[in-house]
Amino acid sequence: MKILKHGFYFCPLCWEYAVHIGVHDDEGNFKGELGCEYEEEPWSGLSYGLHHEDWGSCLLCTSDIDEPMGGVLFDTAEEAAEEWWRIYEGRELQ
């Protein structure tokens, strides 16, 4: 699974490259983008969330720029990327 560091995934709803993976602590607090300092030395757990840029431009946007889509956090960036591709490709849950 290709993880785009400093890049955006294509959103099939708004037709923009607007989805990216953000770094969070275990309480869900946004810490930065992939490769940020917190990811290298987490002090309060490490998790990842899918984010959609340009608040209000798409149904997948959240109410806050630092809030992950659906409030869902993943244990690894790979899991977040896999979930996005599952959604993007329209596959059913297995």
N, C-alpha and C positions, 0 to 999 in steps of 0.2 A: 504494500500500500504506500503510495507516494504521499509524503507529508510536505506541504508547501510551507517552508519557513519564510516569512516575510512576503508571502503571496496570498492570493485569494482564490477560493474555489468558486466555480460558477453556480449561481442560484437559478434553478429552473422556474421560479415564480416571477422574479422581477427581471430576469435576463441580464443580470450584471455579475461581474466578478466581485462579490461582496461578502462572502462567507470566509471566516478565518478561525483559527484555533487560538484561544487565549489561555494563559497560565493563571491558576487560582490556588489558594490554600485550601485545606480540607473543610473550612467553614464556608467556602464559596466566594471569598473576597478576591477580586481581580487583582493580579499582581503585575501583569504586563503581557507582552507578546512572546511567542516562542523564542527561546534563546536569551530571555531576560536574566538579570542577575539573580532574581528569586529562584528561577528554575535551576540554576547551578548550585545554590545553597539554600534550600527551603528550610525555614525554621518552624513552620506550623503546618506541615503536611503539604502534599503536592497533588493537584488534580488539574484537569483540562476541560474547557468548555468550548462549544461552537458559538461564534458570534456573527452577527450580521451588521455590516456597516450601514450608514445613512439612515438613521432612525426615522421611521415613518414612511419610508419609501417602499416597504414590502411587508407582506403578512408575517414573515418570519422575524422581523425586527422585534426587539424586546423594549421594555419601558425605560431601560437605562443602558447606556453604551457599555458599561462594565458587567452587565447581567448576561449570563449565557442563555442561548435559546432554550426555552422550555424549562429553565432552571436545572438542567441536567448537567452533571459533572461526570467525567470519565477518569479512570485511573492512569491512563497513558494517552499521549498524543495520537498514537496509532489507533487506539479504540475510537477516539473522536473522529479521526479521518475515515475509518471504516464505517462508522455510523452515517457520516455524511454521504459517502458513496452509496450506501444501502438506500438512503432516502432519495438521493439523486437518480439512481437507477430504477427506483420504484419497486424494489424487491420486497417481498413479504418477510415478516419475522420468521425465523426458523426455530 
